[in-house]
Amino acid sequence: MRRIRWTLEAQVDLRAIASFYGQIAPNLADRLIDDVQRASLVLLDHPQIGATVAESTLRRWRAGGTPFLLFYRVSDTSVRILKVRDVRSDWRPV
């Protein structure tokens, strides 16, 4: 059974998102982080749902209801979330 694994870099990204949106509205920050984490669980059942990035094993998938892309890799045992980026930012290269 696969598990979601958040890299340290992805965890830092989530903290930065929470910090930024928390200054605007704490409830918004909480909701966005919850939505991103909940959306990542979809990858457990559908790990190939995201498009590949630059013809590699890296994939990207938009966390529904948020402006964030999850960059991840799939293995037999895990879906490893590598980064979280705003779709409106210059997220290339990863």
C-alpha positions in Angstrom: 0.0 0.0 0.0 1.4 3.4 -1.0 1.7 6.3 1.4 2.0 10.0 0.9 5.5 11.3 1.8 6.1 15.0 2.0 9.7 16.0 1.5 11.3 18.6 3.7 11.2 21.1 0.8 7.4 20.5 0.3 6.8 21.0 4.0 8.7 24.3 3.8 6.5 25.2 0.9 3.3 24.5 2.9 4.6 26.6 5.8 5.3 29.5 3.5 1.8 29.2 2.0 0.3 29.2 5.5 2.4 32.1 6.5 1.6 34.2 3.5 -2.2 33.5 3.5 -2.3 33.7 7.3 -1.4 37.3 7.1 -4.4 37.9 4.8 -6.9 35.6 6.6 -6.0 32.8 9.1 -9.1 30.8 8.1 -8.1 31.0 4.4 -4.6 29.7 5.2 -6.0 26.8 7.2 -8.5 26.0 4.4 -5.9 26.1 1.7 -3.4 23.8 3.6 -6.2 21.4 4.4 -7.3 21.4 0.7 -3.8 20.8 -0.5 -3.2 17.9 1.9 -6.6 16.4 1.1 -6.0 16.7 -2.6 -2.7 14.8 -2.2 -4.6 11.8 -1.0 -6.2 11.4 -4.4 -2.8 10.5 -5.7 -2.8 7.4 -3.6 -5.6 5.9 -5.7 -4.7 7.7 -9.0 -0.9 8.2 -8.9 -0.7 8.6 -12.7 -3.3 11.4 -12.8 -0.7 14.2 -13.1 1.1 15.2 -16.3 4.7 14.4 -16.6 7.2 17.2 -16.4 9.9 17.5 -19.1 9.7 13.9 -20.1 10.8 12.6 -16.7 9.4 10.6 -13.8 8.4 13.9 -12.2 4.6 14.6 -12.3 2.6 17.7 -11.5 -1.1 17.9 -10.5 -3.2 20.8 -9.4 -4.7 20.5 -6.0 -8.4 21.0 -6.7 -10.0 24.1 -5.3 -6.5 25.7 -4.8 -4.1 27.7 -6.9 -1.3 25.1 -6.1 0.5 22.5 -8.1 1.9 19.4 -6.4 5.1 18.1 -7.9 5.6 14.4 -7.1 7.2 11.1 -7.9 5.6 7.7 -7.6 7.2 4.5 -6.4 5.9 1.1 -5.4 5.6 2.2 -1.8 4.9 5.9 -1.9 3.8 9.1 -3.6 6.6 11.5 -2.7 5.5 15.2 -2.8 8.6 17.2 -3.7 7.3 20.7 -4.1 4.2 22.8 -3.9 4.0 25.8 -6.2 1.4 28.4 -7.0 0.2 28.0 -10.6 0.6 31.8 -11.1 4.3 31.7 -10.2 7.3 30.8 -12.3 7.5 27.2 -11.2 9.9 26.0 -13.8 12.4 24.4 -13.5 11.5 22.2 -10.5 
